[in-house]
Structure formats: C-alpha cells, structure tokens
Amino acid sequence: GPKYGPIGLELLLETARRHPHWTAPLGPNQGRGFAVGFWFNAGMNSSATVTLNADGSAAVVTGNPDIGGTRVAQALMVAEELAIPVERVRSSVGDTDSSGFTDVTGGSRVCYATGMAVIRAAEDARDQLKARAAKMWNVAPDAVTWQDGRAIPPPGTEKAEPLTVAEIAAKMTHTGGPIVGRASLYAPMAGPAFGAHICDLEVDPETGQSRVVRYTAFQDVGKAVHPSFVEGQMQGGVAQGVGWALNEEYIYNSDGVMENAGFLDYRMPVASDLPMIETVMIEVANPLHPYGVRGVGEVPIVPPLAAVANAMRDATGVRFTELPLSPPRVLAAIESAAPVPVGA
C-alpha cells in the first residue's frame, strides 16, 4: 500500500491507549468498541484575493461556501501573514465567476487547498506593501524586509522608520493605487489523516434498543487553525457515523417505493440521542501545507460504524455483519444467534 510521510497514526493510538476512557468501568449491558479510520482528502483547484483597504484592514474573497468555519480560518490566515488583528480582516464568499475558479466545496479540501491560496494571496499583498514602502523610501524593493507586521528599511536609509500596514495603506493612492493580492493554484493532494474512536454502548436485551453513553474521538488534524471549529467537525462526523451505524437506512415496500422518504421517518440522531462527544486533537503537521493543515471533515465519519459495531458485540456477545443496528435487528440477533466469545 501507499507510504505516507509524517502522519499521526502511532501517536493517535498511544494517546487513545493512555486516555481514561480506555480503562473506564462499564455498567450492566454495556460494551466498548474501538476503531481506526482513514481518509485521503482532496486538493484540487483554488483561488483567492486579498484586498487592502486605506485604513489598513483587509478583505479576503474565495469561491467556497463556508460549511465548517472556513471563513474564520481564512481570516486568521490573512491576519497571520500581515500581522494584523483578525478583527481587521473581512472574509467573504463570492461565486466563481467573480472570485476566481475554485473547485468543489467538499473532500475536506477548503481549509487545506483554498487556505493555501489565501496564504499565497496574502503573501502577494505583503510583497506589494514592501514595494510601496520601498517607493516611499526611494530604495530597492529587495532591500526592504518584513517583521512583525511592519516594513523595515535597509540599514542607513535616511529619515526612514518602519512602516505598519495601516501607514503604507494610507498612502496607496500616491504610491501606485490599490493593493490586491491574488493567488490561484492546484493542490495535487491534501494531507491524509487517521482518526481513532472509542464508543461505549448500552443495550436493552429485552427490546434491542441501544444508546451511546460515552464517545471519544481522537484525530490527527495536522494544524488546527481554529480549534473550536475543528472540534465541531469531529463531533459532526461522529454524529453522522453513529446515525449510519444505529438507525439510518432506506426502507422500500414490495413495489420498490421508499417508505421513509421524509425526515419524520428517516431516523437521524438528534442532540438528545448522543452524549457530549469528547474530542482529542493530535497535531502532526502536514508537510504539504505552509501551516501543516490536514483535511478534517470526512475522517471522523469513517470509524464510528466499526466502533459502534464492536461495542455492540462487546455488550451482547453477538457479532453483527449488517448495519444499521436497529432495535428489531439487534433483538432478533440476540434471540437467535449464538454468542461469539470476546476476542473473536
């Protein structure tokens, strides 16, 4: 199979093994399951623009709708590159007719690939700021350096003090006009990543009904640009995976007509169905990205199905090979199947 460079699988497993959840006691009719999942993630095409305003604030525009906190992450990236407060960066989403071509919003690619375009666009804007400072000092652009959000004049420059972004932006009209950083790129792949999940499940042996009583998700996230949004992505993936494992399925009648075509009958988990999902982020930098970012959103959807099935086997002694583990299916299996010894 493929070989990956720096990746957090081993650290992930060690962290899970040392976590209190690994050895926490279980109650009656409860079982514990563990599973590891992998997703390769995507790169593809992305574009971004970063525009400086006369007051030193910035605006970043990309073509990917925000489905997981990417607008804030992109504002943080611009703020990092220009060394300005993130509150001074306005992040917007435009259509790809006006903001530069950008591929699909999916594949766990937006913070990775479009974020990379944002970083390069901010770097382009920063290079233009240095060139404007050089013009103001009448020195060569290559002689100007950038440090802590300020253009630094070369040694020996007369009557020249470091200039901030706001000070340079205030004179844009007189030094060449608007400053707009642009970048377009093709990212050949994103940072693949692993997740490891521990699930505790409680089963009612008389009805087959089950509920998740504790869940911990561990994941190599590369670099969490905005940790609370990363945590939300991990929790959302768990919720979706648990839904697939326990309830979600299409039901057809004898004529091939779907009988649960609406949300009233298609059973997805809601907040009251799940415990607070604990997340543990492992940061092993992705060498393909300037900040070490890896795709996050799809990895946590992979392990729950196996983790839940393993917990069900631990709780009931029955090995299930078909999902979802709905109450009728679980009850029928408990009543008819011979228990499988632990470890089988």
Summary of the structure (lengths in Angstrom):
residues: 344
radius of gyration: 25.8
end to end distance: 26.3
largest distance: 90.3
contacts: 1171
relative contact order: 0.19
helix: 35%
strand: 22%
